[in-house]
Amino acid sequence: MAELKYKPVPHDHKAFLKNAQKREGFSKAYDDLKEEYSLVREMLSARSKSGLTQEAVAELMGTTKSAVSRLESAGKHAPSLTTLKKYAQAVGCDLEIKFRPKTGSIKQAAGNVKQRAG
């Protein structure tokens, strides 16, 4: 049976970012992985709220702890939709994926398409 005891390690993300942004090239690299980091934060939050360890999630998903660890590491692995569904189910969540328009980008993109087609 899956172990349900989870004790998160304290992490001050804002302090980490403030310190890390002092390093050359960090801001660009971080921005390039913005979506990946957002996904990882969502996954870690969901697992924390469920009270499960990586080992327990792995058991529920039918995989290994190292595979779950890779899923929870931004930029190192691009999980499939099937894998994300399994992870969501394991931590007791529904998976929701959205496309949000960027400000002005729809009209601008449509204009670019019309210009190329014309």
TORPA-4810 file (N, C-alpha, C, O; in nm, 3 decimals):
<nodes>
NODE_1_0.084_-0.119_0.000_0.000_0.000_0.000_0.088_0.124_0.000_0.198_0.122_0.055_M
NODE_2_0.042_0.229_-0.059_0.117_0.354_-0.072_0.133_0.423_0.063_0.038_0.431_0.141_A
NODE_3_0.253_0.471_0.090_0.282_0.547_0.211_0.219_0.686_0.198_0.237_0.752_0.096_E
NODE_4_0.145_0.729_0.299_0.071_0.855_0.291_0.135_0.968_0.373_0.077_1.076_0.382_L
NODE_5_0.251_0.944_0.432_0.315_1.048_0.511_0.408_1.130_0.423_0.498_1.077_0.358_K
NODE_6_0.385_1.260_0.423_0.466_1.350_0.342_0.501_1.472_0.425_0.412_1.539_0.477_Y
NODE_7_0.628_1.500_0.437_0.674_1.617_0.511_0.754_1.705_0.416_0.872_1.679_0.393_K
NODE_8_0.691_1.809_0.360_0.761_1.893_0.262_0.879_1.966_0.324_0.876_2.006_0.440_P
NODE_9_0.982_1.983_0.244_1.099_2.059_0.285_1.067_2.206_0.261_1.024_2.242_0.152_V
NODE_10_1.088_2.292_0.362_1.058_2.434_0.343_1.141_2.493_0.229_1.261_2.465_0.216_P
NODE_11_1.077_2.575_0.148_1.146_2.638_0.035_1.085_2.775_0.013_0.964_2.787_-0.011_H
NODE_12_1.167_2.878_0.021_1.123_3.015_-0.003_1.154_3.048_-0.149_1.264_3.092_-0.181_D
NODE_13_1.056_3.025_-0.237_1.077_3.041_-0.380_1.111_3.185_-0.418_1.197_3.208_-0.503_H
NODE_14_1.045_3.281_-0.355_1.073_3.421_-0.386_1.217_3.457_-0.350_1.284_3.526_-0.426_K
NODE_15_1.264_3.412_-0.235_1.402_3.440_-0.195_1.500_3.370_-0.289_1.603_3.426_-0.325_A
NODE_16_1.467_3.247_-0.328_1.552_3.175_-0.423_1.564_3.252_-0.554_1.675_3.271_-0.605_F
NODE_17_1.450_3.298_-0.609_1.452_3.372_-0.736_1.529_3.502_-0.724_1.606_3.538_-0.813_L
NODE_18_1.509_3.573_-0.614_1.577_3.701_-0.594_1.728_3.681_-0.596_1.802_3.759_-0.657_K
NODE_19_1.773_3.577_-0.530_1.916_3.547_-0.524_1.967_3.496_-0.659_2.075_3.535_-0.704_N
NODE_20_1.889_3.409_-0.723_1.931_3.349_-0.849_1.937_3.450_-0.963_2.019_3.437_-1.053_A
NODE_21_1.852_3.551_-0.960_1.849_3.651_-1.068_1.975_3.736_-1.074_1.997_3.808_-1.170_Q
NODE_22_2.056_3.727_-0.973_2.185_3.798_-0.972_2.285_3.731_-1.065_2.382_3.794_-1.108_K
NODE_23_2.262_3.604_-1.096_2.354_3.530_-1.183_2.330_3.565_-1.328_2.216_3.577_-1.372_R
NODE_24_2.437_3.581_-1.402_2.429_3.615_-1.545_2.357_3.506_-1.622_2.388_3.387_-1.609_E
NODE_25_2.261_3.546_-1.704_2.189_3.453_-1.789_2.073_3.382_-1.723_1.996_3.313_-1.790_G
NODE_26_2.058_3.397_-1.590_1.951_3.325_-1.520_1.813_3.369_-1.567_1.728_3.285_-1.596_F
NODE_27_1.791_3.499_-1.576_1.657_3.550_-1.609_1.609_3.498_-1.744_1.494_3.457_-1.756_S
NODE_28_1.696_3.499_-1.845_1.657_3.449_-1.977_1.628_3.299_-1.971_1.527_3.253_-2.025_K
NODE_29_1.715_3.225_-1.907_1.695_3.080_-1.896_1.566_3.048_-1.822_1.493_2.957_-1.860_A
NODE_30_1.538_3.123_-1.716_1.416_3.101_-1.638_1.293_3.136_-1.721_1.194_3.062_-1.720_Y
NODE_31_1.299_3.248_-1.793_1.186_3.287_-1.879_1.162_3.185_-1.989_1.047_3.158_-2.024_D
NODE_32_1.268_3.127_-2.043_1.255_3.027_-2.149_1.184_2.902_-2.099_1.124_2.828_-2.177_D
NODE_33_1.190_2.877_-1.969_1.127_2.758_-1.910_1.005_2.793_-1.825_0.965_2.716_-1.738_L
NODE_34_0.946_2.912_-1.850_0.835_2.961_-1.768_0.720_2.860_-1.758_0.671_2.833_-1.648_K
NODE_35_0.678_2.805_-1.871_0.566_2.710_-1.868_0.602_2.583_-1.794_0.521_2.528_-1.720_E
NODE_36_0.725_2.535_-1.814_0.769_2.414_-1.745_0.770_2.434_-1.594_0.724_2.349_-1.518_E
NODE_37_0.825_2.550_-1.550_0.828_2.578_-1.406_0.687_2.592_-1.350_0.661_2.548_-1.237_Y
NODE_38_0.598_2.650_-1.425_0.460_2.664_-1.380_0.396_2.526_-1.362_0.328_2.501_-1.262_S
NODE_39_0.418_2.437_-1.457_0.366_2.300_-1.448_0.423_2.230_-1.325_0.349_2.165_-1.251_L
NODE_40_0.553_2.243_-1.304_0.616_2.177_-1.189_0.559_2.230_-1.058_0.532_2.152_-0.967_V
NODE_41_0.540_2.362_-1.049_0.481_2.419_-0.926_0.340_2.362_-0.902_0.304_2.331_-0.789_R
NODE_42_0.262_2.349_-1.009_0.128_2.291_-0.995_0.135_2.146_-0.948_0.058_2.104_-0.861_E
NODE_43_0.227_2.070_-1.006_0.241_1.929_-0.969_0.283_1.915_-0.823_0.226_1.836_-0.749_M
NODE_44_0.383_1.991_-0.783_0.432_1.983_-0.646_0.325_2.027_-0.546_0.311_1.968_-0.439_L
NODE_45_0.250_2.129_-0.582_0.142_2.176_-0.495_0.035_2.068_-0.480_-0.013_2.043_-0.370_S
NODE_46_-0.002_2.006_-0.590_-0.105_1.900_-0.587_-0.057_1.781_-0.504_-0.133_1.725_-0.425_A
NODE_47_0.069_1.744_-0.521_0.121_1.630_-0.444_0.128_1.665_-0.296_0.095_1.583_-0.211_R
NODE_48_0.171_1.786_-0.266_0.179_1.830_-0.127_0.042_1.827_-0.062_0.027_1.780_0.051_S
NODE_49_-0.060_1.879_-0.132_-0.196_1.881_-0.078_-0.252_1.741_-0.059_-0.333_1.718_0.030_K
NODE_50_-0.207_1.647_-0.144_-0.256_1.509_-0.131_-0.188_1.436_-0.016_-0.237_1.334_0.031_S
NODE_51_-0.074_1.490_0.030_-0.001_1.426_0.140_0.081_1.306_0.097_0.123_1.227_0.182_G
NODE_52_0.105_1.291_-0.033_0.176_1.174_-0.084_0.324_1.202_-0.108_0.363_1.314_-0.141_L
NODE_53_0.404_1.099_-0.091_0.546_1.107_-0.125_0.562_1.073_-0.273_0.468_1.025_-0.338_T
NODE_54_0.680_1.097_-0.326_0.708_1.056_-0.464_0.694_0.905_-0.478_0.645_0.856_-0.580_Q
NODE_55_0.737_0.832_-0.377_0.726_0.687_-0.381_0.579_0.643_-0.391_0.546_0.553_-0.467_E
NODE_56_0.493_0.709_-0.313_0.351_0.673_-0.314_0.287_0.707_-0.449_0.209_0.628_-0.503_A
NODE_57_0.321_0.823_-0.503_0.268_0.861_-0.635_0.315_0.762_-0.740_0.238_0.719_-0.826_V
NODE_58_0.443_0.725_-0.733_0.498_0.627_-0.828_0.422_0.496_-0.822_0.388_0.438_-0.925_A
NODE_59_0.394_0.450_-0.701_0.321_0.324_-0.685_0.181_0.335_-0.746_0.136_0.243_-0.814_E
NODE_60_0.114_0.446_-0.720_-0.020_0.466_-0.774_-0.021_0.478_-0.926_-0.117_0.440_-0.992_L
NODE_61_0.089_0.532_-0.981_0.100_0.548_-1.127_0.152_0.422_-1.195_0.142_0.408_-1.317_M
NODE_62_0.207_0.330_-1.115_0.266_0.209_-1.173_0.403_0.238_-1.234_0.437_0.182_-1.338_G
NODE_63_0.480_0.325_-1.169_0.612_0.361_-1.220_0.710_0.367_-1.104_0.682_0.314_-0.996_T
NODE_64_0.824_0.429_-1.124_0.927_0.436_-1.021_0.936_0.576_-0.962_0.888_0.673_-1.021_T
NODE_65_0.997_0.585_-0.843_1.018_0.715_-0.778_1.104_0.804_-0.867_1.079_0.924_-0.876_K
NODE_66_1.205_0.747_-0.932_1.292_0.829_-1.018_1.215_0.887_-1.136_1.245_0.998_-1.180_S
NODE_67_1.116_0.814_-1.187_1.033_0.866_-1.297_0.950_0.984_-1.248_0.935_1.083_-1.319_A
NODE_68_0.894_0.974_-1.127_0.817_1.084_-1.070_0.908_1.203_-1.044_0.869_1.317_-1.067_V
NODE_69_1.027_1.177_-0.996_1.124_1.284_-0.973_1.155_1.359_-1.103_1.164_1.481_-1.103_S
NODE_70_1.171_1.285_-1.212_1.196_1.349_-1.343_1.076_1.433_-1.386_1.093_1.542_-1.441_R
NODE_71_0.954_1.383_-1.360_0.834_1.459_-1.395_0.830_1.592_-1.321_0.783_1.692_-1.374_L
NODE_72_0.879_1.591_-1.198_0.873_1.710_-1.113_0.996_1.800_-1.128_1.019_1.887_-1.044_E
NODE_73_1.074_1.779_-1.232_1.194_1.860_-1.258_1.176_1.936_-1.388_1.172_1.876_-1.496_S
NODE_74_1.165_2.066_-1.379_1.143_2.150_-1.498_1.260_2.142_-1.594_1.377_2.146_-1.554_A
NODE_75_1.226_2.130_-1.722_1.327_2.135_-1.826_1.399_2.006_-1.854_1.470_1.996_-1.954_G
NODE_76_1.384_1.907_-1.769_1.455_1.782_-1.789_1.372_1.676_-1.860_1.425_1.579_-1.913_K
NODE_77_1.241_1.696_-1.861_1.153_1.594_-1.916_1.024_1.660_-1.965_0.969_1.745_-1.896_H
NODE_78_0.979_1.621_-2.080_0.852_1.672_-2.133_0.750_1.558_-2.125_0.746_1.472_-2.213_A
NODE_79_0.667_1.557_-2.020_0.574_1.446_-2.002_0.463_1.445_-2.106_0.421_1.550_-2.155_P
NODE_80_0.418_1.327_-2.138_0.305_1.312_-2.231_0.176_1.347_-2.158_0.172_1.354_-2.036_S
NODE_81_0.071_1.370_-2.235_-0.060_1.398_-2.178_-0.108_1.278_-2.096_-0.169_1.295_-1.990_L
NODE_82_-0.081_1.159_-2.143_-0.119_1.037_-2.070_-0.052_1.033_-1.934_-0.115_0.999_-1.834_T
NODE_83_0.077_1.067_-1.930_0.151_1.066_-1.804_0.097_1.171_-1.709_0.083_1.145_-1.589_T
NODE_84_0.066_1.291_-1.761_0.009_1.396_-1.676_-0.127_1.353_-1.620_-0.160_1.384_-1.505_L
NODE_85_-0.206_1.283_-1.701_-0.335_1.232_-1.653_-0.315_1.132_-1.538_-0.387_1.137_-1.438_K
NODE_86_-0.218_1.043_-1.553_-0.190_0.944_-1.449_-0.143_1.012_-1.321_-0.185_0.974_-1.212_K
NODE_87_-0.058_1.113_-1.335_-0.009_1.187_-1.219_-0.125_1.256_-1.149_-0.139_1.248_-1.027_Y
NODE_88_-0.210_1.324_-1.227_-0.326_1.393_-1.169_-0.415_1.296_-1.093_-0.459_1.326_-0.982_A
NODE_89_-0.442_1.181_-1.153_-0.527_1.082_-1.087_-0.461_1.033_-0.957_-0.528_1.017_-0.856_Q
NODE_90_-0.330_1.011_-0.962_-0.258_0.961_-0.844_-0.266_1.059_-0.727_-0.275_1.018_-0.612_A
NODE_91_-0.262_1.190_-0.756_-0.266_1.290_-0.649_-0.408_1.341_-0.622_-0.427_1.438_-0.549_V
NODE_92_-0.507_1.275_-0.683_-0.647_1.307_-0.656_-0.695_1.435_-0.720_-0.777_1.507_-0.662_G
NODE_93_-0.646_1.464_-0.840_-0.684_1.587_-0.909_-0.738_1.556_-1.049_-0.716_1.449_-1.105_C
NODE_94_-0.810_1.655_-1.103_-0.846_1.653_-1.244_-0.741_1.735_-1.318_-0.694_1.836_-1.266_D
NODE_95_-0.705_1.693_-1.437_-0.610_1.767_-1.520_-0.687_1.864_-1.607_-0.783_1.826_-1.674_L
NODE_96_-0.644_1.990_-1.606_-0.707_2.093_-1.688_-0.598_2.166_-1.766_-0.502_2.216_-1.708_E
NODE_97_-0.614_2.171_-1.897_-0.517_2.240_-1.982_-0.591_2.351_-2.054_-0.699_2.329_-2.109_I
NODE_98_-0.533_2.471_-2.054_-0.599_2.586_-2.115_-0.507_2.655_-2.214_-0.385_2.652_-2.200_K
NODE_99_-0.567_2.716_-2.313_-0.498_2.809_-2.402_-0.554_2.946_-2.368_-0.674_2.970_-2.382_F
NODE_100_-0.467_3.037_-2.325_-0.508_3.173_-2.294_-0.447_3.267_-2.397_-0.325_3.267_-2.415_R
NODE_101_-0.529_3.346_-2.464_-0.474_3.439_-2.563_-0.384_3.542_-2.497_-0.413_3.592_-2.388_P
NODE_102_-0.275_3.573_-2.564_-0.189_3.682_-2.519_-0.254_3.812_-2.563_-0.325_3.814_-2.663_K
NODE_103_-0.232_3.917_-2.491_-0.293_4.046_-2.523_-0.257_4.088_-2.664_-0.139_4.104_-2.698_T
NODE_104_-0.360_4.106_-2.747_-0.340_4.155_-2.884_-0.283_4.055_-2.981_-0.273_4.084_-3.100_G
NODE_105_-0.244_3.937_-2.934_-0.175_3.844_-3.023_-0.267_3.778_-3.126_-0.222_3.743_-3.234_S
NODE_106_-0.394_3.760_-3.094_-0.486_3.695_-3.188_-0.505_3.783_-3.311_-0.493_3.735_-3.424_I
NODE_107_-0.534_3.910_-3.290_-0.553_4.001_-3.402_-0.424_4.017_-3.481_-0.425_4.019_-3.604_K
NODE_108_-0.314_4.029_-3.410_-0.185_4.046_-3.477_-0.152_3.921_-3.558_-0.109_3.931_-3.673_Q
NODE_109_-0.171_3.802_-3.500_-0.141_3.677_-3.571_-0.233_3.663_-3.691_-0.188_3.620_-3.798_A
NODE_110_-0.361_3.697_-3.676_-0.455_3.688_-3.788_-0.414_3.783_-3.900_-0.422_3.749_-4.018_A
NODE_111_-0.369_3.901_-3.863_-0.322_3.998_-3.964_-0.199_3.947_-4.038_-0.187_3.966_-4.159_G
NODE_112_-0.108_3.881_-3.966_0.010_3.824_-4.030_-0.027_3.714_-4.129_0.032_3.704_-4.237_N
NODE_113_-0.125_3.632_-4.091_-0.169_3.524_-4.179_-0.231_3.583_-4.307_-0.202_3.537_-4.417_V
NODE_114_-0.315_3.685_-4.291_-0.379_3.749_-4.407_-0.275_3.810_-4.500_-0.288_3.802_-4.622_K
NODE_115_-0.172_3.871_-4.441_-0.067_3.933_-4.522_0.009_3.828_-4.603_0.041_3.850_-4.720_Q
NODE_116_0.038_3.715_-4.543_0.110_3.609_-4.614_0.025_3.545_-4.721_0.075_3.507_-4.826_R
NODE_117_-0.107_3.534_-4.694_-0.197_3.470_-4.790_-0.226_3.560_-4.909_-0.257_3.512_-5.018_A
NODE_118_-0.216_3.691_-4.889_-0.254_3.789_-4.993_-0.151_3.813_-5.093_-0.171_3.893_-5.184_G
</nodes>
